[in-house]
Amino acid sequence: MLLRMRSASRLAHACSFSHHAGPSAATPPRRSTCCCACACLRQARHVAEGGRWPRSGSGSGWVAMAVLAANPNNPVVFFDVSIGGQEIGRMKVELFADVVPKTAENFRQFCTGEFRKDGVPIGYKGSTFHRVIKDFMIQGGDFVNGDGTGVASIYRGPFADENFKLRHSAPGLLSMANSGPSTNGCQFFITCSKCDWLDGKHVVFGKIVDGLLVMRKIEVVTGPSLPITVAAPVFSCRPYLCCWHVYRSF
């Protein structure tokens, strides 16, 4: 059961799992002044008519990520998402290999299936988003246990925080989930709003360059687990199941 928290105190309490990897919401997330989906549609229409995405501080409530990748040499991956057996769309993600190459490569290999254990590819395909908190973040990547306790990396164990050069400054950023300093593995989360209290604690390594509306659709879903039916084999019956593929490699 994934619950949507309705108060800052309940939200902070729900995010204080010491044995689970993930970001803390000790500081209440900032809420948008309007419907996020409606805001995204308005921004997309504005851009289509020749306008620009709003910059931070423009008063829009949240900032849409740039449509084009900032660095054409960075790898870009995509994943298709289904909710309750219904495909809701695709998110394309640029990985910041130019800033955090070790962290980006860990994520990339789990997306492409290049990393193998006993000759068998392991990674994100068929995994779930196991933790969703509206106006804060969506968390996934635990293909080990599926509940936020699993740890795996292409480096054969938890690896150190590479650097904190990038900040949690907007929605649509990918950052490493952890259970403390230098405990990075396979889990990650996507910000649904600006989360500056996480700066210096979690490593930002990518951003959504296409598909923010898909992220918003995931963010607002709550309720009991639903059966999943997708083209890929079903490994888990949870509300969110991802099919990961490579979009562009090095």
KEKE-3310 file (N, C-alpha, C; in steps of 0.2 Angstrom, whole numbers, plus 5000, padded with zeros to 4 digits):
npx = (5004:5003:5004:4997:5004:4996:5000:5013:5019:5015:5021:5035:5037:5034:5045:5056:5063:5075:5081:5078:5083:5084:5078:5075:5061:5062:5061:5047:5040:5038:5023:5014:5006:4996:4987:4999:4999:4991:4998:5010:5005:5001:5014:5020:5012:5015:5029:5028:5023:5033:5038:5048:5054:5050:5061:5070:5062:5053:5040:5031:5028:5033:5048:5050:5060:5073:5070:5079:5094:5107:5121:5127:5135:5133:5126:5110:5095:5080:5064:5049:5033:5021:5005:4995:4993:4991:4999:5007:5016:5033:5048:5063:5079:5093:5110:5122:5136:5147:5149:5147:5153:5155:5144:5134:5138:5135:5121:5118:5123:5114:5102:5104:5107:5120:5127:5131:5127:5133:5133:5120:5110:5107:5096:5087:5075:5059:5057:5051:5043:5043:5040:5031:5028:5018:5022:5035:5044:5048:5052:5063:5071:5075:5079:5083:5076:5064:5058:5065:5075:5085:5102:5114:5127:5137:5149:5151:5146:5141:5145:5155:5150:5150:5152:5145:5141:5130:5113:5098:5087:5076:5060:5060:5073:5086:5092:5103:5097:5100:5106:5113:5129:5140:5133:5129:5119:5109:5097:5087:5080:5067:5065:5050:5048:5057:5070:5080:5085:5091:5103:5120:5118:5113:5117:5115:5112:5106:5093:5076:5073:5063:5046:5040:5027:5023:5030:5022:5010:5013:5016:5004:4997:4989:4986:4980:4990:4991:4987:5000:5002:5012:5022:5035:5042:5033:5039:5035:5021:5015:5010:5018:5028:5042:5049:5065:5076:5089:5092:5102:5119:5136)
npy = (4994:5011:5026:5043:5056:5068:5079:5089:5084:5070:5066:5068:5059:5047:5046:5042:5030:5020:5009:5008:5013:5029:5046:5059:5068:5078:5092:5100:5097:5109:5115:5115:5129:5127:5114:5101:5094:5101:5113:5108:5105:5118:5124:5116:5120:5133:5133:5126:5136:5144:5150:5150:5138:5141:5149:5145:5152:5160:5160:5150:5139:5126:5120:5116:5104:5106:5102:5097:5088:5093:5091:5084:5073:5066:5050:5044:5037:5027:5024:5014:5015:5007:5007:4998:4989:4997:5006:5021:5029:5036:5040:5049:5050:5060:5056:5062:5060:5068:5075:5066:5053:5039:5036:5038:5028:5017:5017:5017:5004:4996:4999:4995:4981:4977:4973:4958:4944:4929:4926:4930:4944:4957:4970:4985:4982:4977:4981:4990:5006:5008:5017:5032:5048:5062:5078:5077:5065:5051:5034:5021:5007:4996:4981:4971:4967:4974:4982:4993:4990:4983:4982:4985:4986:4990:4989:4980:4981:4993:5010:5025:5042:5052:5065:5081:5091:5094:5101:5098:5105:5107:5099:5083:5078:5065:5056:5048:5036:5033:5025:5033:5041:5038:5025:5021:5012:5003:5009:5024:5040:5051:5068:5077:5090:5105:5101:5106:5103:5091:5093:5089:5078:5068:5061:5069:5064:5064:5069:5071:5073:5072:5068:5072:5073:5060:5057:5065:5058:5046:5051:5055:5044:5033:5019:5002:4988:4984:4972:4969:4970:4969:4969:4964:4951:4948:4952:4957:4962:4976:4993:5000:4997:4995:4996:4995:5002:5005:5021:5030:5026:5027)
npz = (5000:4995:5002:5002:5009:5020:5028:5034:5046:5046:5034:5036:5046:5039:5031:5038:5038:5045:5041:5027:5011:5005:5002:5014:5020:5029:5029:5024:5008:4995:4989:4974:4967:4958:4948:4945:4933:4924:4924:4917:4905:4901:4900:4890:4879:4878:4875:4863:4855:4853:4865:4880:4893:4910:4921:4937:4951:4944:4948:4944:4951:4949:4940:4923:4916:4904:4886:4877:4879:4889:4887:4873:4872:4883:4890:4886:4892:4891:4899:4899:4906:4916:4923:4933:4923:4912:4900:4902:4896:4891:4898:4895:4899:4903:4907:4919:4914:4912:4924:4935:4932:4937:4945:4935:4926:4933:4934:4920:4915:4922:4916:4903:4904:4903:4914:4922:4932:4937:4923:4920:4914:4925:4932:4930:4922:4923:4936:4950:4955:4971:4981:4983:4985:4984:4977:4982:4979:4968:4971:4966:4958:4966:4962:4969:4982:4981:4990:4995:5003:4997:4990:4977:4965:4951:4955:4964:4977:4990:4985:4985:4988:4975:4971:4976:4967:4959:4961:4970:4962:4955:4948:4941:4942:4944:4957:4969:4980:4997:5012:5021:5022:5008:5004:4992:4979:4969:4970:4967:4965:4959:4958:4962:4965:4970:4980:4990:5003:5002:4996:4996:5002:4994:4979:4964:4947:4935:4923:4918:4901:4893:4895:4907:4910:4912:4924:4932:4932:4938:4951:4957:4959:4970:4982:4984:4979:4961:4948:4936:4918:4905:4890:4893:4904:4919:4934:4946:4956:4958:4959:4950:4936:4928:4911:4905:4894:4882:4875:4870:4869:4875)
capx = (5000:5007:5000:4999:5003:4992:5002:5020:5021:5015:5026:5042:5037:5034:5051:5061:5064:5082:5083:5077:5087:5080:5079:5071:5057:5062:5058:5041:5040:5035:5018:5013:5000:4991:4988:5005:4998:4989:5004:5014:5002:5002:5021:5022:5009:5019:5035:5026:5021:5039:5041:5053:5053:5052:5067:5069:5060:5048:5033:5027:5026:5038:5051:5050:5067:5074:5068:5085:5100:5112:5127:5126:5140:5131:5121:5102:5092:5073:5060:5042:5030:5014:5001:4989:4992:4990:5005:5006:5021:5040:5053:5069:5084:5100:5114:5127:5142:5152:5150:5147:5154:5155:5137:5130:5139:5132:5114:5117:5123:5108:5097:5105:5108:5126:5130:5129:5129:5133:5131:5113:5109:5103:5096:5080:5070:5054:5057:5045:5043:5040:5039:5029:5026:5016:5025:5041:5048:5046:5058:5063:5077:5077:5077:5085:5071:5058:5055:5069:5081:5091:5108:5118:5130:5141:5156:5151:5144:5140:5150:5155:5147:5155:5152:5138:5141:5123:5109:5091:5085:5069:5057:5063:5080:5087:5097:5104:5094:5105:5104:5119:5135:5143:5130:5125:5119:5105:5091:5087:5073:5066:5062:5044:5049:5064:5072:5086:5087:5094:5109:5125:5117:5112:5121:5111:5116:5103:5087:5071:5073:5057:5042:5038:5020:5023:5032:5017:5005:5015:5016:4997:4993:4990:4981:4983:4994:4987:4991:5003:5002:5016:5025:5040:5039:5031:5042:5032:5014:5015:5007:5022:5032:5046:5053:5070:5079:5094:5090:5108:5124:5142)
capy = (5000:5017:5031:5050:5060:5074:5084:5089:5079:5063:5065:5067:5052:5042:5046:5042:5023:5020:5003:5009:5018:5034:5053:5061:5074:5082:5099:5099:5099:5114:5113:5120:5133:5124:5107:5100:5091:5107:5117:5105:5106:5125:5126:5113:5124:5139:5131:5125:5142:5148:5152:5146:5135:5146:5148:5145:5159:5163:5160:5145:5133:5121:5122:5110:5103:5107:5097:5094:5086:5099:5089:5079:5068:5062:5045:5045:5031:5029:5018:5014:5014:5005:5008:4994:4986:5002:5009:5028:5033:5035:5045:5049:5053:5061:5054:5067:5057:5073:5077:5060:5047:5033:5035:5038:5022:5012:5017:5015:4997:4993:5000:4991:4974:4975:4970:4952:4940:4922:4926:4932:4951:4960:4977:4988:4980:4973:4983:4995:5012:5006:5023:5038:5054:5067:5084:5076:5061:5044:5031:5014:5004:4990:4975:4965:4965:4977:4986:4999:4987:4980:4986:4981:4990:4986:4989:4974:4983:5000:5014:5031:5048:5054:5073:5085:5097:5096:5102:5096:5112:5107:5093:5079:5076:5059:5056:5042:5035:5029:5025:5036:5043:5033:5019:5021:5006:5003:5013:5031:5043:5057:5074:5080:5097:5107:5098:5108:5101:5085:5094:5087:5071:5063:5063:5070:5061:5064:5073:5069:5077:5071:5064:5075:5071:5053:5057:5067:5053:5041:5055:5056:5037:5029:5014:4995:4985:4981:4967:4972:4966:4972:4965:4961:4947:4952:4950:4959:4964:4982:4998:5003:4992:4999:4992:4999:5001:5010:5026:5031:5024:5031)
capz = (5000:4995:5005:5001:5016:5020:5032:5035:5051:5044:5029:5039:5050:5035:5027:5042:5039:5046:5037:5020:5007:5002:5004:5020:5019:5036:5027:5020:5001:4993:4985:4968:4968:4954:4947:4941:4926:4920:4923:4912:4898:4899:4898:4884:4874:4878:4871:4856:4852:4853:4871:4884:4899:4915:4925:4944:4954:4940:4951:4941:4956:4948:4934:4919:4913:4896:4882:4874:4883:4890:4884:4868:4873:4889:4888:4887:4892:4892:4901:4898:4913:4916:4930:4933:4917:4907:4898:4903:4892:4891:4901:4893:4905:4902:4913:4919:4914:4912:4931:4940:4928:4940:4946:4929:4922:4937:4932:4913:4914:4925:4911:4897:4905:4902:4920:4923:4938:4935:4916:4919:4915:4930:4931:4931:4918:4927:4943:4952:4960:4977:4986:4980:4989:4980:4978:4985:4975:4967:4972:4963:4957:4970:4959:4973:4986:4979:4995:4997:5007:4993:4988:4972:4961:4946:4958:4968:4984:4990:4983:4989:4985:4970:4973:4976:4962:4956:4967:4969:4961:4951:4947:4936:4943:4946:4962:4972:4986:5001:5019:5024:5018:5004:5003:4985:4976:4963:4971:4965:4966:4954:4962:4960:4966:4972:4987:4992:5009:5001:4993:5000:5005:4989:4972:4958:4942:4929:4923:4913:4896:4889:4898:4914:4912:4914:4931:4936:4932:4943:4957:4960:4960:4977:4983:4984:4973:4956:4944:4930:4912:4900:4886:4896:4909:4925:4940:4953:4955:4961:4955:4945:4934:4922:4906:4904:4887:4881:4870:4867:4873:4874)
cpx = (5004:5002:5002:4998:5000:4994:5010:5023:5021:5020:5033:5042:5037:5040:5057:5063:5072:5085:5082:5081:5082:5080:5074:5067:5056:5059:5053:5042:5036:5029:5016:5006:4994:4992:4994:5004:4996:4994:5009:5012:5002:5009:5023:5018:5013:5025:5034:5025:5027:5042:5046:5051:5054:5058:5065:5067:5055:5041:5028:5025:5031:5042:5052:5057:5067:5072:5074:5090:5105:5119:5126:5130:5138:5126:5114:5099:5084:5070:5053:5039:5023:5011:4995:4988:4992:4996:5003:5011:5028:5043:5060:5074:5091:5104:5120:5134:5148:5153:5151:5148:5153:5148:5133:5131:5136:5124:5113:5118:5117:5102:5098:5106:5115:5130:5127:5131:5128:5131:5124:5113:5105:5102:5088:5074:5065:5054:5052:5047:5040:5038:5037:5026:5025:5020:5032:5046:5045:5052:5058:5070:5079:5075:5080:5079:5064:5055:5059:5074:5086:5096:5112:5121:5135:5148:5156:5149:5143:5146:5149:5151:5152:5157:5145:5138:5134:5118:5102:5086:5078:5066:5061:5070:5081:5093:5097:5101:5100:5102:5110:5124:5138:5140:5126:5125:5115:5099:5092:5080:5073:5062:5055:5043:5056:5065:5079:5089:5091:5101:5115:5124:5116:5115:5116:5115:5112:5097:5083:5072:5067:5052:5040:5031:5019:5025:5026:5011:5007:5014:5009:4994:4994:4985:4984:4986:4989:4991:4994:5003:5006:5019:5031:5038:5038:5034:5039:5025:5013:5012:5011:5027:5036:5049:5059:5074:5085:5092:5097:5114:5130:5144)
cpy = (5006:5022:5038:5053:5067:5080:5083:5084:5072:5062:5064:5061:5046:5041:5044:5034:5022:5014:5003:5014:5023:5041:5055:5068:5078:5089:5098:5101:5105:5112:5118:5123:5131:5117:5106:5098:5097:5112:5115:5106:5113:5127:5123:5117:5130:5138:5130:5131:5147:5151:5148:5143:5140:5144:5148:5152:5163:5163:5155:5139:5128:5123:5116:5110:5104:5101:5093:5093:5092:5097:5083:5073:5063:5056:5047:5038:5032:5023:5019:5012:5012:5005:5003:4991:4990:5006:5017:5032:5032:5041:5044:5053:5054:5060:5059:5064:5062:5076:5072:5054:5040:5031:5034:5031:5016:5011:5015:5008:4993:4994:4996:4984:4972:4971:4963:4948:4933:4921:4928:4940:4953:4967:4979:4986:4975:4976:4988:5001:5010:5011:5029:5042:5060:5074:5083:5072:5055:5040:5024:5012:4998:4984:4969:4963:4968:4981:4992:4996:4984:4985:4982:4987:4986:4986:4984:4975:4991:5004:5021:5037:5051:5061:5075:5091:5099:5096:5099:5102:5112:5100:5089:5077:5069:5059:5050:5041:5031:5029:5028:5038:5037:5026:5018:5014:5006:5007:5021:5034:5049:5062:5076:5088:5099:5104:5100:5106:5094:5086:5092:5081:5066:5066:5063:5068:5061:5068:5070:5075:5077:5066:5066:5073:5064:5053:5059:5062:5048:5045:5055:5050:5035:5024:5007:4993:4982:4976:4971:4968:4971:4967:4961:4956:4950:4948:4952:4962:4970:4987:5001:4998:4995:4994:4996:4997:5006:5014:5028:5030:5029:5030)
cpz = (5000:4997:5003:5007:5015:5024:5033:5040:5049:5038:5032:5043:5045:5031:5032:5044:5039:5042:5030:5017:5005:5005:5010:5018:5026:5035:5023:5013:4999:4988:4979:4970:4963:4952:4942:4934:4921:4919:4918:4906:4896:4896:4892:4878:4873:4874:4864:4852:4852:4859:4874:4890:4904:4919:4933:4947:4949:4942:4948:4945:4955:4941:4930:4916:4906:4892:4879:4880:4883:4887:4879:4869:4879:4886:4890:4887:4892:4895:4900:4904:4912:4923:4929:4927:4911:4906:4898:4899:4894:4894:4898:4898:4902:4908:4913:4920:4914:4919:4936:4936:4931:4942:4940:4925:4926:4934:4925:4912:4917:4920:4905:4898:4904:4908:4921:4930:4936:4928:4915:4919:4921:4930:4932:4927:4922:4934:4944:4955:4966:4982:4982:4985:4985:4982:4981:4980:4974:4967:4969:4962:4961:4967:4963:4978:4984:4984:4998:5002:5003:4990:4983:4968:4956:4949:4964:4976:4984:4988:4985:4985:4981:4971:4973:4973:4960:4962:4965:4968:4957:4951:4941:4936:4946:4951:4966:4979:4990:5008:5024:5020:5014:5004:4997:4982:4969:4964:4969:4966:4961:4958:4958:4961:4968:4979:4989:4998:5008:4998:4998:5004:5000:4983:4967:4952:4935:4929:4917:4908:4892:4893:4906:4915:4914:4922:4935:4937:4938:4950:4960:4961:4967:4977:4983:4978:4968:4951:4938:4924:4907:4896:4889:4902:4916:4931:4947:4951:4960:4957:4949:4943:4928:4918:4904:4898:4886:4875:4866:4871:4872:4867)
residu = (MET:LEU:LEU:ARG:MET:ARG:SER:ALA:SER:ARG:LEU:ALA:HIS:ALA:CYS:SER:PHE:SER:HIS:HIS:ALA:GLY:PRO:SER:ALA:ALA:THR:PRO:PRO:ARG:ARG:SER:THR:CYS:CYS:CYS:ALA:CYS:ALA:CYS:LEU:ARG:GLN:ALA:ARG:HIS:VAL:ALA:GLU:GLY:GLY:ARG:TRP:PRO:ARG:SER:GLY:SER:GLY:SER:GLY:TRP:VAL:ALA:MET:ALA:VAL:LEU:ALA:ALA:ASN:PRO:ASN:ASN:PRO:VAL:VAL:PHE:PHE:ASP:VAL:SER:ILE:GLY:GLY:GLN:GLU:ILE:GLY:ARG:MET:LYS:VAL:GLU:LEU:PHE:ALA:ASP:VAL:VAL:PRO:LYS:THR:ALA:GLU:ASN:PHE:ARG:GLN:PHE:CYS:THR:GLY:GLU:PHE:ARG:LYS:ASP:GLY:VAL:PRO:ILE:GLY:TYR:LYS:GLY:SER:THR:PHE:HIS:ARG:VAL:ILE:LYS:ASP:PHE:MET:ILE:GLN:GLY:GLY:ASP:PHE:VAL:ASN:GLY:ASP:GLY:THR:GLY:VAL:ALA:SER:ILE:TYR:ARG:GLY:PRO:PHE:ALA:ASP:GLU:ASN:PHE:LYS:LEU:ARG:HIS:SER:ALA:PRO:GLY:LEU:LEU:SER:MET:ALA:ASN:SER:GLY:PRO:SER:THR:ASN:GLY:CYS:GLN:PHE:PHE:ILE:THR:CYS:SER:LYS:CYS:ASP:TRP:LEU:ASP:GLY:LYS:HIS:VAL:VAL:PHE:GLY:LYS:ILE:VAL:ASP:GLY:LEU:LEU:VAL:MET:ARG:LYS:ILE:GLU:VAL:VAL:THR:GLY:PRO:SER:LEU:PRO:ILE:THR:VAL:ALA:ALA:PRO:VAL:PHE:SER:CYS:ARG:PRO:TYR:LEU:CYS:CYS:TRP:HIS:VAL:TYR:ARG:SER:PHE)
# end
